[in-house]
């Protein structure tokens, strides 16, 4: 939904995510989750923290067997596969990265999830107008949408959701007094060509303008600082393999980018926010619990 069009969006995503599935597998967890983990234990490991993250998303969405779920920008399909396996939903993931889609499709087949989970190489804007889902998630997508396109994006997501349904938006936002720096130039030139971060209040305002009810907002900033640190450590431990796969320049670029990201999250100039939204409809009010206790128990 950026003014530059679908082709440029696809090229930007390919620049970052089609480096090599094998390269990302060097430092990601077995689910191939390239978004903030959720550490329930002080000394928690990345593998468990990423499982806990996707489970947290599923619980916030209050997924129920038989429901349909759309996973926008699904990456390698980790959330879609987890939701189908553990919550009995019919999951549909879409990604602009062909390499990610092919990897996810192969895993879905290995796990015997055909018919319950599908991942497509498809632009969100190409999903048929009449498609409707009970729940929708966008994990690590908002950073690529473009601030100017927020209203159209949030409106499109709302249109695809059944009345009363929940949408979880998980993404990076900068703090209120953030300033453009040379680090920003580095990231936009070498890592995220279409990156565009907003402040939290700016994003919430656009969500309300799109007629969403804001149900819950949670900051996982320190979780992402730790996630990036774990990624750097794992990448450095397999440096020779990384260089053999993608060359010295890309290895050094990713190592620097992940290190800088960990520092930025730790220092608070950027944060990771989960925003749970509802498409209001039922005048009698929501039927799910009114506390967070069942989510975190």
ABEGO torsion letter per residue (X at the ends): XBAAEAAAAAAAAAAAAAAEAAAAAAABBAAGBABBBBBABAABBAAAAAAAAAAAAAAAAGBBBGBBBBBBGAEAGAAAAAAAAAAGBBBBBBBABAAAAAAAAAAAAAAGABGABBBBBBBAAABBAABBBABBBBBGAAAAAEAAAAAAAAAAAAAABBBGBBBBBBBBBBBAABBBBAAAAAAAAAABAABBBBBAAAAAAAAAAAGBBBABBBBAAAAAAAAAAAAAAAAAAAAAAAAAAAEAAAAAAAAAAAAAAAAAAAAGABBBBBBBBBBBABAAEBABBABAAAAAX
